[in-house]
Amino acid sequence: MAVGINAMAVTFVAHALAVIAAVMVLVWSISYRGGLAWEATNKNLIFNLHPVMMLIGFIILGGEAIISYKALPLEKPVKKLIHLILHAIALALGIFGICAAFKNHNESNIPNLYSLHSWIGIGVISLYGFQWVYSFIVFFFPGGSANLRSGLLPWHAMLGLFVYILAVGNAALGFLEKLTFLENGGLDKYGSEAFLINFTAIVTILFGAFVVLTASAKSPSPSSSNDDDTVDYSYSAI
């Protein structure tokens, strides 16, 4: 059931938190960690692509994809296309971010997939990819029958929110893991970088919370039919 607030109003806070989180992770990666690079003798610069791509590319764009379908006052086919494209970009950048982590580990002789953060990350990106592919086939092209779309819509919404919440939680876990490594290497536990990392994680969690709240809020365009192209493609369907 939808929360009794307008989705459009909630998105303004979500967008502001997205900008703040993006700026914070860029400041951390560039000003504190030395910058970003795909090829570098300093392998840490390769790793820096990981948090940037996962937060801005995966978490923020993935959240904006959810927000777009619920809050944009546009026709359903337009919102469907925007939703699909944003999720595709988020998935691509998320895969790139994971590849950056593997590349850093391989070139630095660091083992891969040894932490809970990495295990959950592989699970999240796999579920995200599965969700996108089956949703493309059923809801976009070639498209399932009206009954099939209607039956799968609640599952699509529920799985999408589950994967997104898991992604936000895993991002917070990643910030904690990286901060722990840095502090074990001598980083001041009460220094500006440590505070920046923690606050970036907090803002990320708040952004995720407002994305979920938007998904649970009332759509600006009421539904009028049972077809998925005209009905409110609402996450409150769950």
TORKOL-4160 file (C-alpha; in steps of 0.2 Angstrom, whole numbers, padded with zeros to 4 digits, m for minus):
238
<pt num="1" X="0000" Y="0000" Z="0000"/>
<pt num="2" X="0007" Y="0017" Z="m0005"/>
<pt num="3" X="0012" Y="0029" Z="0009"/>
<pt num="4" X="0001" Y="0045" Z="0010"/>
<pt num="5" X="0014" Y="0057" Z="0003"/>
<pt num="6" X="0017" Y="0063" Z="m0015"/>
<pt num="7" X="0032" Y="0054" Z="m0023"/>
<pt num="8" X="0037" Y="0070" Z="m0032"/>
<pt num="9" X="0040" Y="0079" Z="m0016"/>
<pt num="10" X="0051" Y="0066" Z="m0008"/>
<pt num="11" X="0062" Y="0065" Z="m0024"/>
<pt num="12" X="0069" Y="0083" Z="m0021"/>
<pt num="13" X="0077" Y="0076" Z="m0005"/>
<pt num="14" X="0083" Y="0061" Z="m0014"/>
<pt num="15" X="0091" Y="0071" Z="m0028"/>
<pt num="16" X="0100" Y="0082" Z="m0015"/>
<pt num="17" X="0107" Y="0067" Z="m0006"/>
<pt num="18" X="0113" Y="0060" Z="m0022"/>
<pt num="19" X="0123" Y="0075" Z="m0027"/>
<pt num="20" X="0130" Y="0076" Z="m0009"/>
<pt num="21" X="0135" Y="0058" Z="m0010"/>
<pt num="22" X="0143" Y="0060" Z="m0027"/>
<pt num="23" X="0153" Y="0075" Z="m0022"/>
<pt num="24" X="0159" Y="0067" Z="m0006"/>
<pt num="25" X="0165" Y="0051" Z="m0014"/>
<pt num="26" X="0174" Y="0061" Z="m0028"/>
<pt num="27" X="0183" Y="0072" Z="m0015"/>
<pt num="28" X="0188" Y="0056" Z="m0005"/>
<pt num="29" X="0195" Y="0047" Z="m0021"/>
<pt num="30" X="0203" Y="0062" Z="m0029"/>
<pt num="31" X="0209" Y="0074" Z="m0015"/>
<pt num="32" X="0213" Y="0061" Z="m0001"/>
<pt num="33" X="0217" Y="0045" Z="m0012"/>
<pt num="34" X="0226" Y="0053" Z="m0026"/>
<pt num="35" X="0214" Y="0052" Z="m0041"/>
<pt num="36" X="0207" Y="0039" Z="m0053"/>
<pt num="37" X="0216" Y="0029" Z="m0067"/>
<pt num="38" X="0213" Y="0013" Z="m0076"/>
<pt num="39" X="0232" Y="0011" Z="m0080"/>
<pt num="40" X="0244" Y="0017" Z="m0067"/>
<pt num="41" X="0260" Y="0012" Z="m0057"/>
<pt num="42" X="0251" Y="0017" Z="m0041"/>
<pt num="43" X="0238" Y="0003" Z="m0041"/>
<pt num="44" X="0228" Y="0012" Z="m0028"/>
<pt num="45" X="0222" Y="0024" Z="m0042"/>
<pt num="46" X="0214" Y="0009" Z="m0051"/>
<pt num="47" X="0205" Y="0004" Z="m0035"/>
<pt num="48" X="0198" Y="0022" Z="m0033"/>
<pt num="49" X="0187" Y="0019" Z="m0048"/>
<pt num="50" X="0178" Y="0005" Z="m0038"/>
<pt num="51" X="0169" Y="0016" Z="m0025"/>
<pt num="52" X="0166" Y="0030" Z="m0038"/>
<pt num="53" X="0158" Y="0018" Z="m0050"/>
<pt num="54" X="0149" Y="0008" Z="m0038"/>
<pt num="55" X="0141" Y="0024" Z="m0029"/>
<pt num="56" X="0138" Y="0036" Z="m0043"/>
<pt num="57" X="0135" Y="0023" Z="m0056"/>
<pt num="58" X="0127" Y="0009" Z="m0047"/>
<pt num="59" X="0119" Y="0015" Z="m0032"/>
<pt num="60" X="0114" Y="0033" Z="m0037"/>
<pt num="61" X="0109" Y="0029" Z="m0055"/>
<pt num="62" X="0100" Y="0013" Z="m0049"/>
<pt num="63" X="0091" Y="0024" Z="m0037"/>
<pt num="64" X="0086" Y="0037" Z="m0050"/>
<pt num="65" X="0080" Y="0023" Z="m0061"/>
<pt num="66" X="0068" Y="0018" Z="m0047"/>
<pt num="67" X="0063" Y="0036" Z="m0044"/>
<pt num="68" X="0060" Y="0040" Z="m0062"/>
<pt num="69" X="0046" Y="0027" Z="m0064"/>
<pt num="70" X="0037" Y="0032" Z="m0049"/>
<pt num="71" X="0039" Y="0051" Z="m0048"/>
<pt num="72" X="0041" Y="0058" Z="m0066"/>
<pt num="73" X="0024" Y="0065" Z="m0072"/>
<pt num="74" X="0026" Y="0058" Z="m0090"/>
<pt num="75" X="0017" Y="0045" Z="m0100"/>
<pt num="76" X="0020" Y="0027" Z="m0095"/>
<pt num="77" X="0030" Y="0021" Z="m0111"/>
<pt num="78" X="0042" Y="0036" Z="m0108"/>
<pt num="79" X="0044" Y="0032" Z="m0090"/>
<pt num="80" X="0047" Y="0014" Z="m0094"/>
<pt num="81" X="0061" Y="0018" Z="m0107"/>
<pt num="82" X="0069" Y="0030" Z="m0095"/>
<pt num="83" X="0068" Y="0017" Z="m0081"/>
<pt num="84" X="0076" Y="0004" Z="m0092"/>
<pt num="85" X="0090" Y="0015" Z="m0099"/>
<pt num="86" X="0095" Y="0021" Z="m0082"/>
<pt num="87" X="0095" Y="0003" Z="m0075"/>
<pt num="88" X="0106" Y="m0002" Z="m0090"/>
<pt num="89" X="0119" Y="0012" Z="m0087"/>
<pt num="90" X="0119" Y="0008" Z="m0068"/>
<pt num="91" X="0122" Y="m0011" Z="m0072"/>
<pt num="92" X="0136" Y="m0007" Z="m0084"/>
<pt num="93" X="0145" Y="0005" Z="m0073"/>
<pt num="94" X="0143" Y="m0007" Z="m0058"/>
<pt num="95" X="0151" Y="m0021" Z="m0069"/>
<pt num="96" X="0165" Y="m0008" Z="m0073"/>
<pt num="97" X="0168" Y="m0004" Z="m0055"/>
<pt num="98" X="0169" Y="m0022" Z="m0050"/>
<pt num="99" X="0182" Y="m0025" Z="m0064"/>
<pt num="100" X="0192" Y="m0011" Z="m0057"/>
<pt num="101" X="0193" Y="m0019" Z="m0040"/>
<pt num="102" X="0198" Y="m0036" Z="m0048"/>
<pt num="103" X="0211" Y="m0027" Z="m0059"/>
<pt num="104" X="0218" Y="m0018" Z="m0044"/>
<pt num="105" X="0219" Y="m0035" Z="m0034"/>
<pt num="106" X="0227" Y="m0044" Z="m0048"/>
<pt num="107" X="0240" Y="m0031" Z="m0052"/>
<pt num="108" X="0244" Y="m0029" Z="m0033"/>
<pt num="109" X="0244" Y="m0048" Z="m0029"/>
<pt num="110" X="0229" Y="m0047" Z="m0018"/>
<pt num="111" X="0217" Y="m0061" Z="m0017"/>
<pt num="112" X="0200" Y="m0059" Z="m0024"/>
<pt num="113" X="0183" Y="m0063" Z="m0016"/>
<pt num="114" X="0189" Y="m0066" Z="0001"/>
<pt num="115" X="0177" Y="m0054" Z="0011"/>
<pt num="116" X="0159" Y="m0053" Z="0014"/>
<pt num="117" X="0158" Y="m0037" Z="0005"/>
<pt num="118" X="0164" Y="m0045" Z="m0011"/>
<pt num="119" X="0153" Y="m0060" Z="m0009"/>
<pt num="120" X="0138" Y="m0050" Z="m0007"/>
<pt num="121" X="0143" Y="m0038" Z="m0021"/>
<pt num="122" X="0144" Y="m0052" Z="m0034"/>
<pt num="123" X="0127" Y="m0058" Z="m0028"/>
<pt num="124" X="0120" Y="m0041" Z="m0030"/>
<pt num="125" X="0127" Y="m0038" Z="m0047"/>
<pt num="126" X="0121" Y="m0055" Z="m0053"/>
<pt num="127" X="0103" Y="m0052" Z="m0047"/>
<pt num="128" X="0103" Y="m0035" Z="m0054"/>
<pt num="129" X="0108" Y="m0042" Z="m0071"/>
<pt num="130" X="0095" Y="m0056" Z="m0070"/>
<pt num="131" X="0082" Y="m0043" Z="m0065"/>
<pt num="132" X="0086" Y="m0032" Z="m0080"/>
<pt num="133" X="0086" Y="m0046" Z="m0093"/>
<pt num="134" X="0070" Y="m0054" Z="m0088"/>
<pt num="135" X="0061" Y="m0037" Z="m0086"/>
<pt num="136" X="0067" Y="m0032" Z="m0103"/>
<pt num="137" X="0060" Y="m0047" Z="m0111"/>
<pt num="138" X="0044" Y="m0047" Z="m0101"/>
<pt num="139" X="0040" Y="m0029" Z="m0100"/>
<pt num="140" X="0049" Y="m0021" Z="m0115"/>
<pt num="141" X="0053" Y="m0033" Z="m0129"/>
<pt num="142" X="0046" Y="m0044" Z="m0136"/>
<pt num="143" X="0035" Y="m0042" Z="m0121"/>
<pt num="144" X="0024" Y="m0054" Z="m0112"/>
<pt num="145" X="0005" Y="m0055" Z="m0112"/>
<pt num="146" X="m0005" Y="m0043" Z="m0101"/>
<pt num="147" X="m0009" Y="m0057" Z="m0089"/>
<pt num="148" X="0010" Y="m0062" Z="m0088"/>
<pt num="149" X="0015" Y="m0044" Z="m0085"/>
<pt num="150" X="0001" Y="m0041" Z="m0072"/>
<pt num="151" X="0007" Y="m0057" Z="m0063"/>
<pt num="152" X="0025" Y="m0053" Z="m0063"/>
<pt num="153" X="0024" Y="m0035" Z="m0059"/>
<pt num="154" X="0023" Y="m0037" Z="m0040"/>
<pt num="155" X="0038" Y="m0049" Z="m0040"/>
<pt num="156" X="0047" Y="m0037" Z="m0051"/>
<pt num="157" X="0045" Y="m0023" Z="m0039"/>
<pt num="158" X="0049" Y="m0033" Z="m0024"/>
<pt num="159" X="0065" Y="m0041" Z="m0031"/>
<pt num="160" X="0070" Y="m0024" Z="m0037"/>
<pt num="161" X="0068" Y="m0016" Z="m0020"/>
<pt num="162" X="0077" Y="m0031" Z="m0012"/>
<pt num="163" X="0092" Y="m0030" Z="m0023"/>
<pt num="164" X="0093" Y="m0011" Z="m0021"/>
<pt num="165" X="0092" Y="m0011" Z="m0002"/>
<pt num="166" X="0105" Y="m0025" Z="m0002"/>
<pt num="167" X="0116" Y="m0015" Z="m0014"/>
<pt num="168" X="0115" Y="0000" Z="m0002"/>
<pt num="169" X="0119" Y="m0010" Z="0013"/>
<pt num="170" X="0134" Y="m0018" Z="0004"/>
<pt num="171" X="0140" Y="m0001" Z="m0001"/>
<pt num="172" X="0140" Y="0004" Z="0018"/>
<pt num="173" X="0149" Y="m0012" Z="0021"/>
<pt num="174" X="0162" Y="m0008" Z="0008"/>
<pt num="175" X="0166" Y="0009" Z="0016"/>
<pt num="176" X="0168" Y="0001" Z="0033"/>
<pt num="177" X="0180" Y="m0012" Z="0025"/>
<pt num="178" X="0191" Y="0001" Z="0016"/>
<pt num="179" X="0191" Y="0012" Z="0032"/>
<pt num="180" X="0196" Y="m0002" Z="0043"/>
<pt num="181" X="0211" Y="m0006" Z="0031"/>
<pt num="182" X="0216" Y="0012" Z="0030"/>
<pt num="183" X="0216" Y="0013" Z="0049"/>
<pt num="184" X="0226" Y="m0003" Z="0051"/>
<pt num="185" X="0238" Y="0006" Z="0040"/>
<pt num="186" X="0240" Y="0021" Z="0051"/>
<pt num="187" X="0226" Y="0032" Z="0046"/>
<pt num="188" X="0220" Y="0044" Z="0060"/>
<pt num="189" X="0204" Y="0036" Z="0067"/>
<pt num="190" X="0198" Y="0054" Z="0071"/>
<pt num="191" X="0205" Y="0062" Z="0056"/>
<pt num="192" X="0196" Y="0071" Z="0042"/>
<pt num="193" X="0197" Y="0057" Z="0030"/>
<pt num="194" X="0189" Y="0045" Z="0042"/>
<pt num="195" X="0175" Y="0056" Z="0045"/>
<pt num="196" X="0173" Y="0059" Z="0027"/>
<pt num="197" X="0171" Y="0041" Z="0023"/>
<pt num="198" X="0159" Y="0038" Z="0037"/>
<pt num="199" X="0148" Y="0052" Z="0032"/>
<pt num="200" X="0148" Y="0047" Z="0014"/>
<pt num="201" X="0142" Y="0030" Z="0020"/>
<pt num="202" X="0128" Y="0038" Z="0030"/>
<pt num="203" X="0123" Y="0050" Z="0016"/>
<pt num="204" X="0122" Y="0034" Z="0005"/>
<pt num="205" X="0111" Y="0025" Z="0017"/>
<pt num="206" X="0099" Y="0040" Z="0018"/>
<pt num="207" X="0098" Y="0042" Z="m0001"/>
<pt num="208" X="0093" Y="0023" Z="m0002"/>
<pt num="209" X="0080" Y="0026" Z="0012"/>
<pt num="210" X="0073" Y="0041" Z="0002"/>
<pt num="211" X="0073" Y="0030" Z="m0014"/>
<pt num="212" X="0063" Y="0017" Z="m0005"/>
<pt num="213" X="0051" Y="0030" Z="0002"/>
<pt num="214" X="0048" Y="0037" Z="m0015"/>
<pt num="215" X="0044" Y="0019" Z="m0021"/>
<pt num="216" X="0031" Y="0018" Z="m0007"/>
<pt num="217" X="0024" Y="0035" Z="m0010"/>
<pt num="218" X="0009" Y="0040" Z="m0021"/>
<pt num="219" X="0012" Y="0042" Z="m0039"/>
<pt num="220" X="0008" Y="0059" Z="m0047"/>
<pt num="221" X="m0002" Y="0051" Z="m0061"/>
<pt num="222" X="m0016" Y="0039" Z="m0055"/>
<pt num="223" X="m0019" Y="0023" Z="m0064"/>
<pt num="224" X="m0034" Y="0020" Z="m0075"/>
<pt num="225" X="m0031" Y="0003" Z="m0083"/>
<pt num="226" X="m0024" Y="m0014" Z="m0079"/>
<pt num="227" X="m0011" Y="m0014" Z="m0093"/>
<pt num="228" X="0006" Y="m0011" Z="m0087"/>
<pt num="229" X="0008" Y="0003" Z="m0100"/>
<pt num="230" X="m0006" Y="0013" Z="m0092"/>
<pt num="231" X="m0007" Y="0008" Z="m0074"/>
<pt num="232" X="0003" Y="0016" Z="m0061"/>
<pt num="233" X="0019" Y="0005" Z="m0061"/>
<pt num="234" X="0020" Y="0007" Z="m0043"/>
<pt num="235" X="0031" Y="m0002" Z="m0031"/>
<pt num="236" X="0017" Y="m0001" Z="m0019"/>
<pt num="237" X="0010" Y="m0016" Z="m0029"/>
<pt num="238" X="0020" Y="m0027" Z="m0017"/>
